């Protein structure tokens, strides 16, 4: 591959290699369509403010998590007794598995890989409810509840919106799901991408979780705020459950950079709201641009990414490697996601000029592939005429 990128990096894990791993292999300056970040937040002015304080941020201990949680709860309008903060949402998934998943957990697939991998690593039974491609990967709550009852699952999880398809369940359906399963050991609603939802004004069920005996809502600030590197997540639950999680977590489990960002949020709520508006606009534009490409199915999404299906015999691994080596574009091919194949790719929503580069790379790939398959016609046609579907 050009630029020294080793495609073997993608075979070493069920997740994509990090931006840093790829950069160290000589991939050049990547346009990242893989890691689901908010490209509009923090603003350049906020980054400048952070850089001015970088020496102090790196040299000194952060406050303990109780003080940081108090500030976050003030910004969010939540009771601090209902919050537990962590070094990334995956840390909370790990601790929930150790503390509250004793026998079995039900999870619709495809979804975020740690929800299946973590319990299996600790020898729990994972009951996987397969979302159907024929139904655009939409989750039928009633069928899922029937499945949970039939399997006897003791814990149930829903990611809303789901990853990698961006499918969203209305708030009323999530509340009904929680109430139908009030006898389970635990019900988890993973709302890592909930801030990107635009079809409901208040899509989160965090307030409802805080007054129910067995419900936890999981949040990921890194995804919303475009700061994966600070590893920052939290959960919302009733004070008893949240308190148990706080007791098990290390007292200084959050870094100083995360603390700095939390204390900046109150002053930059307007900029954050504007970032979500811009991302919603870009999601629509990007969906339209991708839908114009031959043999590409684009699925409706309420997250900050779009799931696409590749037609015409295209293998997602070949497309990924081509985009990375020739266009320095990094995408998430979904062949190693349970419930999916290499016919699918997840593409993070990015600004228009980045999407132009992605589209150019896909067109280059399909043209080169068609030319190789039809060498005698390569001098007579620029692109095959193929049918596009959108869903």
C-alpha positions as a Markdown table, in Angstrom:
| # | Residue | x | y | z |
|---|---|---|---|---|
| 1 | Unk | 0.0 | 0.0 | 0.0 |
| 2 | Unk | 1.1 | 3.6 | -0.6 |
| 3 | Unk | 2.4 | 5.7 | 2.3 |
| 4 | Unk | 3.5 | 2.6 | 4.2 |
| 5 | Unk | 0.1 | 1.8 | 5.7 |
| 6 | Unk | -0.1 | -1.8 | 6.9 |
| 7 | Unk | -3.6 | -3.3 | 6.3 |
| 8 | Unk | -2.7 | -6.0 | 8.9 |
| 9 | Unk | -3.5 | -3.4 | 11.6 |
| 10 | Unk | -7.2 | -3.9 | 10.8 |
| 11 | Unk | -6.9 | -7.7 | 11.6 |
| 12 | Unk | -5.6 | -7.3 | 15.1 |
| 13 | Unk | -8.8 | -6.2 | 16.8 |
| 14 | Unk | -12.6 | -6.1 | 16.6 |
| 15 | Unk | -12.2 | -2.3 | 16.5 |
| 16 | Unk | -10.4 | -0.1 | 14.1 |
| 17 | Unk | -6.8 | 0.9 | 14.8 |
| 18 | Unk | -6.4 | 4.4 | 16.3 |
| 19 | Unk | -5.6 | 7.5 | 14.4 |
| 20 | Unk | -2.2 | 7.5 | 16.0 |
| 21 | Unk | -1.4 | 3.9 | 15.0 |
| 22 | Unk | -2.2 | 4.8 | 11.3 |
| 23 | Unk | -0.3 | 8.0 | 11.5 |
| 24 | Unk | 2.8 | 6.3 | 12.8 |
| 25 | Unk | 2.8 | 3.9 | 9.8 |
| 26 | Unk | 3.2 | 6.9 | 7.4 |
| 27 | Unk | -0.4 | 7.3 | 6.3 |
| 28 | Unk | 0.0 | 11.1 | 6.1 |
| 29 | Unk | -2.6 | 13.6 | 7.2 |
| 30 | Unk | -5.8 | 11.5 | 7.4 |
| 31 | Unk | -9.3 | 12.7 | 6.8 |
| 32 | Unk | -11.1 | 10.6 | 9.5 |
| 33 | Unk | -14.5 | 9.2 | 8.6 |
| 34 | Unk | -14.0 | 6.4 | 11.1 |
| 35 | Unk | -14.0 | 7.8 | 14.6 |
| 36 | Unk | -17.4 | 9.4 | 15.4 |
| 37 | Unk | -16.4 | 12.8 | 16.6 |
| 38 | Unk | -18.1 | 16.2 | 16.4 |
| 39 | Unk | -16.0 | 18.2 | 13.9 |
| 40 | Unk | -17.4 | 21.6 | 15.1 |
| 41 | Unk | -16.7 | 21.4 | 18.8 |
| 42 | Unk | -14.6 | 22.5 | 20.6 |
| 43 | Unk | -14.3 | 25.6 | 18.5 |
| 44 | Unk | -10.8 | 26.9 | 17.4 |
| 45 | Unk | -11.2 | 29.6 | 20.1 |
| 46 | Unk | -11.8 | 26.9 | 22.7 |
| 47 | Unk | -8.7 | 24.9 | 21.6 |
| 48 | Unk | -6.7 | 28.1 | 21.8 |
| 49 | Unk | -7.9 | 28.6 | 25.4 |
| 50 | Unk | -7.0 | 25.0 | 26.2 |
| 51 | Unk | -3.5 | 25.4 | 24.7 |
| 52 | Unk | -2.8 | 28.4 | 26.9 |
| 53 | Unk | -3.5 | 26.4 | 30.0 |
| 54 | Unk | -1.8 | 23.2 | 28.7 |
| 55 | Unk | 1.2 | 23.4 | 31.0 |
| 56 | Unk | -0.9 | 23.6 | 34.1 |
| 57 | Unk | -3.3 | 21.0 | 32.9 |
| 58 | Unk | -0.5 | 18.5 | 32.3 |
| 59 | Unk | 1.5 | 19.3 | 35.5 |
| 60 | Unk | -1.1 | 19.2 | 38.2 |
| 61 | Unk | -3.4 | 16.7 | 39.7 |
| 62 | Unk | -7.1 | 17.0 | 38.8 |
| 63 | Unk | -9.8 | 17.5 | 41.4 |
| 64 | Unk | -11.5 | 14.4 | 42.7 |
| 65 | Unk | -14.4 | 13.1 | 40.6 |
| 66 | Unk | -17.0 | 14.3 | 43.2 |
| 67 | Unk | -16.1 | 18.0 | 42.5 |
| 68 | Unk | -16.0 | 17.5 | 38.7 |
| 69 | Unk | -19.4 | 15.6 | 38.8 |
| 70 | Unk | -20.9 | 18.5 | 40.8 |
| 71 | Unk | -19.9 | 20.9 | 38.0 |
| 72 | Unk | -21.2 | 18.6 | 35.3 |
| 73 | Unk | -24.5 | 18.0 | 37.0 |
| 74 | Unk | -24.9 | 21.8 | 37.4 |
| 75 | Unk | -24.4 | 22.3 | 33.6 |
| 76 | Unk | -26.7 | 19.4 | 32.7 |
| 77 | Unk | -29.4 | 20.2 | 35.3 |
| 78 | Unk | -29.1 | 16.8 | 37.0 |
| 79 | Unk | -28.9 | 15.8 | 40.6 |
| 80 | Unk | -25.2 | 15.0 | 41.3 |
| 81 | Unk | -26.3 | 12.0 | 43.4 |
| 82 | Unk | -27.5 | 10.4 | 40.2 |
| 83 | Unk | -24.2 | 10.7 | 38.3 |
| 84 | Unk | -21.1 | 8.6 | 38.2 |
| 85 | Unk | -18.2 | 9.8 | 36.0 |
| 86 | Unk | -15.6 | 7.7 | 34.4 |
| 87 | Unk | -12.5 | 7.6 | 32.2 |
| 88 | Unk | -14.5 | 6.8 | 29.1 |
| 89 | Unk | -17.9 | 5.1 | 28.7 |
| 90 | Unk | -16.1 | 1.7 | 28.1 |
| 91 | Unk | -14.8 | 1.9 | 31.7 |
| 92 | Unk | -18.4 | 2.0 | 32.9 |
| 93 | Unk | -19.3 | -0.9 | 30.6 |
| 94 | Unk | -16.5 | -2.9 | 32.2 |
| 95 | Unk | -17.6 | -2.1 | 35.7 |
| 96 | Unk | -21.3 | -2.7 | 35.0 |
| 97 | Unk | -20.3 | -6.1 | 33.7 |
| 98 | Unk | -18.3 | -7.0 | 36.8 |
| 99 | Unk | -20.9 | -5.5 | 39.3 |
| 100 | Unk | -24.3 | -6.1 | 37.8 |
| 101 | Unk | -24.2 | -8.7 | 35.0 |
| 102 | Unk | -24.1 | -12.0 | 36.8 |
| 103 | Unk | -25.5 | -14.5 | 34.4 |
| 104 | Unk | -26.7 | -13.2 | 31.0 |
| 105 | Unk | -27.2 | -10.1 | 29.0 |
| 106 | Unk | -29.3 | -9.4 | 25.9 |
| 107 | Unk | -28.2 | -7.0 | 23.2 |
| 108 | Unk | -29.4 | -6.3 | 19.7 |
| 109 | Unk | -26.7 | -6.7 | 17.0 |
| 110 | Unk | -25.0 | -5.2 | 15.2 |
| 111 | Unk | -24.1 | -2.6 | 17.8 |
| 112 | Unk | -21.1 | -1.2 | 19.7 |
| 113 | Unk | -18.7 | -4.1 | 20.1 |
| 114 | Unk | -17.9 | -3.7 | 23.8 |
| 115 | Unk | -21.5 | -4.6 | 24.7 |
| 116 | Unk | -20.9 | -8.1 | 23.4 |
| 117 | Unk | -17.1 | -8.5 | 23.9 |
| 118 | Unk | -16.9 | -7.4 | 27.5 |
| 119 | Unk | -19.5 | -9.9 | 28.9 |
| 120 | Unk | -18.1 | -12.8 | 26.8 |
| 121 | Unk | -14.6 | -12.0 | 28.1 |
| 122 | Unk | -15.9 | -12.5 | 31.6 |
| 123 | Unk | -17.7 | -15.7 | 30.7 |
| 124 | Unk | -21.3 | -14.4 | 30.8 |
| 125 | Unk | -24.0 | -15.6 | 28.4 |
| 126 | Unk | -24.6 | -13.0 | 25.7 |
| 127 | Unk | -28.1 | -13.3 | 24.1 |
| 128 | Unk | -27.8 | -11.6 | 20.7 |
| 129 | Unk | -31.0 | -10.3 | 19.0 |
| 130 | Unk | -30.2 | -10.0 | 15.3 |
| 131 | Unk | -31.5 | -6.8 | 13.7 |
| 132 | Unk | -32.6 | -7.6 | 10.1 |
| 133 | Unk | -31.1 | -6.0 | 7.1 |
| 134 | Unk | -34.5 | -6.5 | 5.3 |
| 135 | Unk | -36.0 | -4.2 | 8.0 |
| 136 | Unk | -33.2 | -1.6 | 7.6 |
| 137 | Unk | -31.8 | -2.8 | 11.0 |
| 138 | Unk | -34.8 | -1.2 | 12.9 |
| 139 | Unk | -35.4 | -2.6 | 16.4 |
| 140 | Unk | -38.9 | -3.8 | 17.1 |
| 141 | Unk | -39.2 | -3.3 | 20.9 |
| 142 | Unk | -42.0 | -5.9 | 21.3 |
| 143 | Unk | -40.0 | -8.6 | 19.5 |
| 144 | Unk | -36.9 | -7.8 | 21.5 |
| 145 | Unk | -38.9 | -8.1 | 24.8 |
| 146 | Unk | -40.3 | -11.5 | 23.6 |
| 147 | Unk | -36.7 | -12.6 | 22.9 |
| 148 | Unk | -35.5 | -11.5 | 26.3 |
| 149 | Unk | -38.3 | -13.4 | 28.0 |
| 150 | Unk | -37.8 | -16.5 | 25.9 |
| 151 | Unk | -34.0 | -16.5 | 26.6 |
| 152 | Unk | -34.4 | -15.6 | 30.3 |
| 153 | Unk | -31.9 | -12.8 | 30.0 |
| 154 | Unk | -31.3 | -11.0 | 33.3 |
| 155 | Unk | -29.8 | -7.8 | 31.8 |
| 156 | Unk | -31.0 | -6.0 | 28.7 |
| 157 | Unk | -29.2 | -3.3 | 26.7 |
| 158 | Unk | -30.4 | -0.9 | 24.0 |
| 159 | Unk | -28.1 | 1.6 | 22.2 |
| 160 | Unk | -30.1 | 4.6 | 21.1 |
| 161 | Unk | -29.2 | 5.8 | 18.5 |
| 162 | Unk | -27.6 | 2.5 | 17.6 |
| 163 | Unk | -24.0 | 2.1 | 16.3 |
| 164 | Unk | -23.3 | 1.5 | 13.4 |
| 165 | Unk | -26.6 | 2.2 | 11.7 |
| 166 | Unk | -27.8 | 5.3 | 13.6 |
| 167 | Unk | -31.2 | 3.9 | 14.1 |
| 168 | Unk | -33.3 | 5.8 | 16.7 |
| 169 | Unk | -36.2 | 4.7 | 18.9 |
| 170 | Unk | -38.7 | 7.4 | 20.0 |
| 171 | Unk | -38.4 | 8.3 | 23.7 |
| 172 | Unk | -41.9 | 6.8 | 24.5 |
| 173 | Unk | -40.7 | 3.4 | 23.2 |
| 174 | Unk | -37.6 | 3.4 | 25.4 |
| 175 | Unk | -39.7 | 4.4 | 28.5 |
| 176 | Unk | -42.1 | 1.5 | 27.6 |
| 177 | Unk | -39.2 | -0.9 | 27.3 |
| 178 | Unk | -37.8 | 0.1 | 30.7 |
| 179 | Unk | -41.2 | -0.3 | 32.4 |
| 180 | Unk | -41.9 | -3.7 | 30.7 |
| 181 | Unk | -38.6 | -5.0 | 32.1 |
| 182 | Unk | -38.7 | -3.6 | 35.7 |
| 183 | Unk | -38.1 | -7.1 | 37.1 |
| 184 | Unk | -34.7 | -7.6 | 35.4 |
| 185 | Unk | -31.4 | -7.2 | 37.3 |
| 186 | Unk | -30.5 | -4.2 | 35.0 |
| 187 | Unk | -31.7 | -2.3 | 32.0 |
| 188 | Unk | -29.1 | -0.2 | 30.2 |
| 189 | Unk | -29.8 | 2.5 | 27.7 |
| 190 | Unk | -26.6 | 3.6 | 26.0 |
| 191 | Unk | -27.2 | 7.2 | 24.8 |
| 192 | Unk | -23.7 | 7.9 | 23.6 |
| 193 | Unk | -25.0 | 9.6 | 20.5 |
| 194 | Unk | -28.2 | 11.0 | 21.8 |
| 195 | Unk | -27.2 | 14.7 | 21.4 |
| 196 | Unk | -27.2 | 14.3 | 17.6 |
| 197 | Unk | -30.9 | 13.3 | 17.5 |
| 198 | Unk | -33.0 | 16.0 | 15.8 |
| 199 | Unk | -36.4 | 14.3 | 15.4 |
| 200 | Unk | -37.3 | 14.9 | 19.1 |
| 201 | Unk | -36.6 | 17.9 | 21.2 |
| 202 | Unk | -35.8 | 16.0 | 24.4 |
| 203 | Unk | -34.8 | 12.5 | 23.3 |
| 204 | Unk | -32.9 | 11.4 | 26.4 |
| 205 | Unk | -34.5 | 9.2 | 29.1 |
| 206 | Unk | -31.9 | 10.1 | 31.8 |
| 207 | Unk | -34.5 | 11.8 | 34.0 |
| 208 | Unk | -36.7 | 8.7 | 33.9 |
| 209 | Unk | -33.7 | 6.4 | 34.7 |
| 210 | Unk | -32.9 | 8.3 | 37.9 |
| 211 | Unk | -36.3 | 7.4 | 39.4 |
| 212 | Unk | -36.4 | 3.7 | 38.3 |
| 213 | Unk | -34.9 | 0.9 | 40.4 |
| 214 | Unk | -33.0 | -1.0 | 37.7 |
| 215 | Unk | -32.2 | 1.4 | 34.9 |
| 216 | Unk | -28.8 | 3.0 | 33.9 |
| 217 | Unk | -28.4 | 5.5 | 31.1 |
| 218 | Unk | -24.8 | 5.7 | 29.7 |
| 219 | Unk | -23.4 | 8.9 | 28.2 |
| 220 | Unk | -20.2 | 9.6 | 26.3 |
| 221 | Unk | -19.0 | 13.2 | 26.2 |
| 222 | Unk | -16.0 | 12.4 | 24.0 |
| 223 | Unk | -18.3 | 11.6 | 21.0 |
| 224 | Unk | -20.6 | 14.6 | 21.6 |
| 225 | Unk | -17.8 | 17.1 | 22.2 |
| 226 | Unk | -15.3 | 15.8 | 19.6 |
| 227 | Unk | -12.8 | 14.9 | 22.3 |
| 228 | Unk | -12.2 | 11.2 | 22.3 |
| 229 | Unk | -8.7 | 11.7 | 23.5 |
| 230 | Unk | -9.7 | 12.8 | 27.0 |
| 231 | Unk | -11.7 | 9.5 | 27.7 |
| 232 | Unk | -14.7 | 10.9 | 29.4 |
| 233 | Unk | -18.1 | 9.3 | 30.1 |
| 234 | Unk | -20.7 | 9.1 | 32.8 |
| 235 | Unk | -23.9 | 7.3 | 33.8 |
| 236 | Unk | -27.2 | 8.4 | 35.2 |
| 237 | Unk | -29.2 | 6.2 | 37.5 |
| 238 | Unk | -31.1 | 6.3 | 40.8 |
| 239 | Unk | -28.9 | 7.5 | 43.7 |
| 240 | Unk | -28.4 | 3.9 | 45.0 |
| 241 | Unk | -27.1 | 2.5 | 41.7 |
| 242 | Unk | -25.0 | 5.6 | 40.9 |
| 243 | Unk | -23.6 | 5.6 | 44.4 |
| 244 | Unk | -22.5 | 2.0 | 44.1 |
| 245 | Unk | -20.7 | 2.8 | 40.9 |
| 246 | Unk | -19.0 | 5.9 | 42.4 |
| 247 | Unk | -17.8 | 3.8 | 45.4 |
| 248 | Unk | -16.1 | 1.2 | 43.1 |
| 249 | Unk | -14.4 | 3.8 | 40.8 |
| 250 | Unk | -11.0 | 5.2 | 41.7 |
| 251 | Unk | -11.2 | 8.6 | 43.4 |
| 252 | Unk | -9.0 | 10.3 | 40.8 |
| 253 | Unk | -10.2 | 8.4 | 37.7 |
| 254 | Unk | -10.6 | 11.6 | 35.6 |
| 255 | Unk | -7.7 | 13.6 | 34.1 |
| 256 | Unk | -7.1 | 17.3 | 34.3 |
| 257 | Unk | -7.9 | 17.9 | 30.7 |
| 258 | Unk | -11.4 | 16.4 | 31.2 |
| 259 | Unk | -11.9 | 18.6 | 34.3 |
| 260 | Unk | -10.8 | 21.7 | 32.3 |
| 261 | Unk | -13.3 | 20.9 | 29.6 |
| 262 | Unk | -16.2 | 20.3 | 32.0 |
| 263 | Unk | -15.6 | 23.7 | 33.6 |
| 264 | Unk | -15.5 | 25.3 | 30.1 |
| 265 | Unk | -18.9 | 23.9 | 29.1 |
| 266 | Unk | -21.1 | 26.4 | 30.9 |
| 267 | Unk | -19.5 | 29.3 | 29.0 |
| 268 | Unk | -19.8 | 27.6 | 25.6 |
| 269 | Unk | -23.3 | 26.1 | 25.5 |
| 270 | Unk | -24.3 | 28.3 | 22.5 |
| 271 | Unk | -21.3 | 27.1 | 20.5 |
| 272 | Unk | -22.2 | 23.5 | 21.3 |
| 273 | Unk | -25.8 | 24.0 | 20.2 |
| 274 | Unk | -24.5 | 25.5 | 17.0 |
| 275 | Unk | -22.2 | 22.6 | 16.4 |
| 276 | Unk | -25.1 | 20.2 | 16.6 |
| 277 | Unk | -27.1 | 22.3 | 14.1 |
| 278 | Unk | -24.1 | 22.3 | 11.6 |
| 279 | Unk | -23.7 | 18.6 | 12.0 |
| 280 | Unk | -27.4 | 18.0 | 11.3 |
| 281 | Unk | -27.0 | 20.0 | 8.1 |
| 282 | Unk | -23.9 | 18.1 | 7.1 |
| 283 | Unk | -25.6 | 14.8 | 7.8 |
| 284 | Unk | -28.4 | 15.7 | 5.3 |
| 285 | Unk | -25.9 | 16.9 | 2.7 |
| 286 | Unk | -23.6 | 13.9 | 3.1 |
| 287 | Unk | -26.5 | 11.5 | 2.8 |
| 288 | Unk | -27.6 | 13.2 | -0.5 |
| 289 | Unk | -24.1 | 13.1 | -1.9 |
| 290 | Unk | -23.5 | 9.5 | -1.1 |
| 291 | Unk | -26.9 | 8.5 | -2.5 |
| 292 | Unk | -25.8 | 9.8 | -5.9 |
| 293 | Unk | -23.0 | 7.2 | -6.0 |
| 294 | Unk | -23.6 | 4.1 | -8.0 |
| 295 | Unk | -24.4 | 0.9 | -6.1 |
| 296 | Unk | -24.5 | 2.5 | -2.7 |
| 297 | Unk | -27.4 | 2.1 | -0.2 |
| 298 | Unk | -27.5 | 4.8 | 2.4 |
| 299 | Unk | -29.4 | 4.2 | 5.7 |
| 300 | Unk | -31.3 | 6.8 | 7.6 |
| 301 | Unk | -29.5 | 8.0 | 10.7 |
| 302 | Unk | -30.0 | 10.1 | 13.8 |
| 303 | Unk | -26.3 | 9.8 | 14.9 |
| 304 | Unk | -23.2 | 11.5 | 13.6 |
| 305 | Unk | -22.5 | 8.8 | 11.1 |
| 306 | Unk | -24.2 | 7.0 | 8.2 |
| 307 | Unk | -24.3 | 3.3 | 7.5 |
| 308 | Unk | -23.9 | 2.4 | 3.8 |
| 309 | Unk | -24.1 | -0.9 | 2.0 |
| 310 | Unk | -21.8 | -1.5 | -0.9 |
| 311 | Unk | -23.3 | -3.1 | -4.0 |
| 312 | Unk | -21.8 | -4.4 | -7.3 |
| 313 | Unk | -19.6 | -7.0 | -5.6 |
| 314 | Unk | -17.6 | -4.3 | -3.8 |
| 315 | Unk | -15.7 | -5.6 | -0.7 |
| 316 | Unk | -15.5 | -3.0 | 2.1 |
| 317 | Unk | -11.9 | -4.1 | 3.0 |
| 318 | Unk | -10.7 | -3.3 | -0.5 |
| 319 | Unk | -12.5 | 0.0 | -0.5 |
| 320 | Unk | -11.1 | 0.9 | 2.9 |
| 321 | Unk | -7.5 | 0.1 | 1.9 |
| 322 | Unk | -7.8 | 2.0 | -1.4 |
| 323 | Unk | -9.2 | 5.1 | 0.3 |
| 324 | Unk | -6.5 | 5.0 | 3.0 |
| 325 | Unk | -3.5 | 4.4 | 0.7 |
| 326 | Unk | -4.5 | 6.6 | -2.2 |
| 327 | Unk | -6.6 | 9.3 | -0.7 |
| 328 | Unk | -5.7 | 9.3 | 3.0 |
| 329 | Unk | -9.3 | 8.8 | 3.9 |
| 330 | Unk | -10.0 | 6.6 | 6.9 |
| 331 | Unk | -13.4 | 4.7 | 7.0 |
| 332 | Unk | -14.9 | 2.0 | 9.2 |
| 333 | Unk | -15.4 | -1.2 | 7.3 |
| 334 | Unk | -17.9 | -3.3 | 9.3 |
| 335 | Unk | -16.9 | -6.9 | 8.4 |
| 336 | Unk | -15.7 | -7.5 | 12.0 |
| 337 | Unk | -18.9 | -6.3 | 13.6 |
| 338 | Unk | -21.2 | -9.1 | 14.8 |
| 339 | Unk | -24.3 | -9.2 | 12.6 |
| 340 | Unk | -22.7 | -7.4 | 9.6 |
| 341 | Unk | -20.4 | -8.2 | 6.7 |
| 342 | Unk | -17.7 | -6.4 | 4.7 |
| 343 | Unk | -20.5 | -5.2 | 2.4 |
| 344 | Unk | -21.2 | -2.5 | 5.0 |
| 345 | Unk | -19.2 | 0.6 | 6.0 |
| 346 | Unk | -19.9 | 3.3 | 8.7 |
| 347 | Unk | -19.0 | 6.8 | 7.5 |
| 348 | Unk | -18.8 | 9.6 | 10.1 |
| 349 | Unk | -20.5 | 12.9 | 9.2 |
| 350 | Unk | -18.0 | 15.5 | 8.2 |
| 351 | Unk | -18.0 | 19.0 | 6.5 |
| 352 | Unk | -18.7 | 19.3 | 2.8 |
| 353 | Unk | -15.1 | 19.6 | 1.6 |
| 354 | Unk | -14.1 | 16.4 | 3.4 |
| 355 | Unk | -17.1 | 14.6 | 1.9 |
| 356 | Unk | -16.0 | 15.7 | -1.6 |
| 357 | Unk | -12.7 | 14.0 | -1.0 |
| 358 | Unk | -14.5 | 10.8 | 0.2 |
| 359 | Unk | -16.7 | 10.8 | -2.9 |
| 360 | Unk | -13.8 | 11.4 | -5.2 |
| 361 | Unk | -12.0 | 8.4 | -3.6 |
| 362 | Unk | -15.0 | 6.1 | -3.9 |
| 363 | Unk | -15.5 | 7.1 | -7.6 |
| 364 | Unk | -11.8 | 6.5 | -8.2 |
| 365 | Unk | -12.1 | 3.0 | -6.6 |
| 366 | Unk | -15.2 | 2.0 | -8.6 |
| 367 | Unk | -13.7 | 3.4 | -11.9 |
| 368 | Unk | -10.4 | 1.5 | -11.4 |
| 369 | Unk | -12.3 | -1.6 | -10.5 |
| 370 | Unk | -14.5 | -1.4 | -13.5 |
| 371 | Unk | -11.5 | -0.7 | -15.8 |
| 372 | Unk | -9.7 | -3.8 | -14.5 |
| 373 | Unk | -12.8 | -5.9 | -15.1 |
| 374 | Unk | -13.4 | -4.5 | -18.6 |
| 375 | Unk | -9.9 | -3.7 | -20.0 |
| 376 | Unk | -11.1 | -3.7 | -23.6 |
| 377 | Unk | -13.6 | -1.0 | -22.8 |
| 378 | Unk | -11.3 | 1.2 | -20.6 |
| 379 | Unk | -10.7 | 3.7 | -23.4 |
| 380 | Unk | -14.3 | 4.1 | -24.3 |
| 381 | Unk | -16.1 | 4.8 | -21.0 |
| 382 | Unk | -15.4 | 6.8 | -17.9 |
| 383 | Unk | -17.9 | 5.2 | -15.5 |
| 384 | Unk | -20.3 | 2.3 | -15.5 |
| 385 | Unk | -24.0 | 3.1 | -15.4 |
| 386 | Unk | -25.2 | 1.4 | -12.2 |
| 387 | Unk | -28.4 | 1.6 | -10.2 |
| 388 | Unk | -28.4 | 3.3 | -6.8 |
| 389 | Unk | -30.8 | 2.6 | -4.0 |
| 390 | Unk | -31.4 | 4.6 | -0.9 |
| 391 | Unk | -33.1 | 3.5 | 2.3 |
